[in-house]
Amino acid sequence: MEIREARDGDWEQIWPFLRDVVAAGETYCWTRDTTEEAAKAWWMGKTGGRVFVADDGGRVLGTAELHPNQPAAGGHVANAGFMVAPLAAGRGVGRALAGHVLEQAANEGFRAMQFNAVVETNHNAVSLWKSLGFTVLATVPASFRHPVHGFVGLHVMYRSLEAPRPE
Ligand SMILES: CC(C)(COP(=O)(O)OP(=O)(O)OC[C@H]1O[C@@H](n2cnc3c(N)ncnc32)[C@H](O)[C@@H]1OP(=O)(O)O)[C@@H](O)C(=O)NCCC(=O)NCCS
């Protein structure tokens, strides 16, 4: 499996699983019936953003997008989004995408990465981010309306991308 920059034509493979993840309504604060046009603009068209895919012999199994978390004075902190096809979940695709995105963000000069809204019941994601060095800075209580669990918290998660300074 190769993690590479997205190119023209990848969207046709991204949309079916991105649509399913969004329709489930459990992990992103998106309208569950988001249109393809809006989803494509949101995922592929962020200002200063880059999009990556996990390509397994021509099959796109997952995607990630990397962008500045804030404009201008806040532009040195990155944000990123991740979507793995449900059929390919739990096989290391998310970890591979995240490793690549962290590396690219550091290479681009971002000093940290912040996730603004990780649903606290998204245990797979939370444990993956923690294993990659992210910590939960705060949890905004009852800020996500989960279709199964009701009102749950959203974690703000953070990781520095700077090399530790020698003592
Ligand atoms: C969260 C997500 C990106 C993880 O991607 P993935 O390819 O399924 O995850 P991986 O197989 O790389 O697993 C990475 C880690 O996640 C956790 N994990 C993943 N699947 C798991 C499962 N079925 N049970 C328990 N832990 C699991 C483990 O900590 C695992 O660690 P390991 O590598 O030591 O086993 C993916 O499930 C996804 O796209 N979910 C829907 C959208 C989403 O939640 N995006 C993130 C929003 S913050």
The ligand as an ORCA input file, in Angstrom:
! r2SCAN-3c Opt
* xyz 0 1
  C     -10.366      6.285     12.879
  C      -9.803      5.684     11.601
  C      -9.160      6.781     10.755
  C      -8.762      4.630     11.977
  O      -8.274      4.038     10.797
  P      -8.052      2.448     10.716
  O      -7.407      2.145      9.424
  O      -9.340      1.777     10.999
  O      -7.066      2.222     11.942
  P      -5.756      1.285     11.990
  O      -6.105     -0.066     11.462
  O      -4.633      2.007     11.371
  O      -5.561      1.144     13.549
  C      -4.856      2.111     14.264
  C      -5.222      2.039     15.708
  O      -6.596      2.380     15.861
  C      -7.169      1.559     16.867
  N      -8.111      0.675     16.217
  C      -8.436      0.644     14.906
  N      -9.394     -0.254     14.676
  C      -9.680     -0.802     15.838
  C     -10.619     -1.764     16.251
  N     -11.440     -2.351     15.380
  N     -10.667     -2.063     17.555
  C      -9.848     -1.448     18.438
  N      -8.935     -0.519     18.092
  C      -8.864     -0.202     16.823
  C      -6.047      0.811     17.498
  O      -5.514      1.612     18.514
  C      -5.073      0.684     16.374
  O      -3.818      0.530     16.912
  P      -2.819     -0.651     16.432
  O      -2.234     -0.153     15.141
  O      -1.798     -0.718     17.517
  O      -3.651     -1.894     16.277
  C     -10.926      4.981     10.763
  O     -11.521      3.979     11.548
  C     -11.984      5.914     10.236
  O     -11.854      6.463      9.156
  N     -13.081      6.094     10.981
  C     -14.195      6.929     10.542
  C     -13.817      8.386     10.412
  C     -13.074      8.890     11.625
  O     -13.404      8.562     12.744
  N     -12.043      9.710     11.375
  C     -11.265     10.297     12.440
  C     -11.981     11.439     13.053
  S     -11.068     12.119     14.416
*
